[in-house]
Amino acid sequence: MKALALALLLLQAPPTSDPATELAPGIELFDTRKLEEARAFFEPYAASHPNSAVAALYLGRIFLITKQADKAVDWLEKAVELDRENSDLHRWLARAYGVAAQAESGNPVAQNRYAREAKAALDKAVRLDPKNLRAREDLIQFHLSSPEFLGGSLAQARQHAEEMRKLDPVSGRMMLASIHLRQKDPAQAEREYQAAIQEAPKDLRPRMGLAYLYQSQSRWADAFDALEAALQLDPGNWDIQYQIGRTGAFSGQRLDRAEEVLKKYLGHTPLGDDPPLAGAHFRLGMVYEKKGDPARAREHYRKSLELDPANQEVRQALERLPGS
């Protein structure tokens, strides 16, 4: 389990103070998206183990997901205070600052302050561990999305991408593709993805990047082909199956295949960053709507709303069906 491995790496105190066996139930709850239960586990644990950077990290991540920016910042700042030399904690803190900046859209002063703090945290993460590719990715995205007066720089984004190429050619090329997309040059981005596939034919990442690019361009047949090629490399990959279903839902093509993979997806419990079941019900409803089956479309739209009542897009889809 990736999250458990991360927790074990973060444990800097003696084993008796933060044993993995004590943390595992909360991490399992977090992985299976049972966020309220995970919060109920980690809050008393953090109270009784105030020096646990891991508990602070997970509470911060929970509040990040639930868009409670102030609490996310508080907990992740605490995690960093407890383990200042941990590069990944600075990366998560930067993400919390980013969410806080978004929440301050009506307050430019506070928004800019959080943005600068996010960059400082990412710079620190990369200084602490130059091989932390995720920190470099986040820093590149910051440079691409931020104006110069907040520290954004296309030149620095390119520099970090080239540094990544030395450490991991595929990651570097994917970041270069992101830079080309930011410059509205999808053809060059496509070439970077294709070059990465040539360099590492069994690596899923450039294939998925290529599929997302094709989806964004409504090149549906190319998207299907890229995803099916990726699925051949990893037949049990749930995200790939979901994306095949999503491609069918939006394009109206290969609907039987889309129905097949989405029904299969709904039979498992999403973990970590897997798309939620609410999204799979939504996409399956779209598939049935395009297949001319409003009854089954309505069934899955309703199930999606039961799981995510705040999703107005699903509500609108349900309302447009005849007889709704």
Buried (B, 14 or more C-beta within 10 A) or exposed (E): EEBBEBBBEBBBBEEEEBEBEBBBEBBBBBBBBBBEBBBEBBBEBBEEBEEBBBBBBBBBBBBBBEEBBEBBBBBBBBBBEBBEEBBBBBBBBBBBBBBBBEBBEEEEEBBBBBBBBBBBBBBBBBEBBBEBBEBBBBBBBBBBEBEEEBBBBEEBBBEBBEBBBEEBBBBBBBBBBBBBBBEEEBEEBBBBBBBBBEEBEEBBBBBBBBBBBBBEEEBBEBBBBBBBBBBEEEEEBBBBBBBBBBBBBBBBBBBEBBBBBBBBBBEEEBBEEBBBBBBBBBBBBBBBBBBEBBEBBBBBBBBBBEBBEEBEEBBEBBEEBEEE
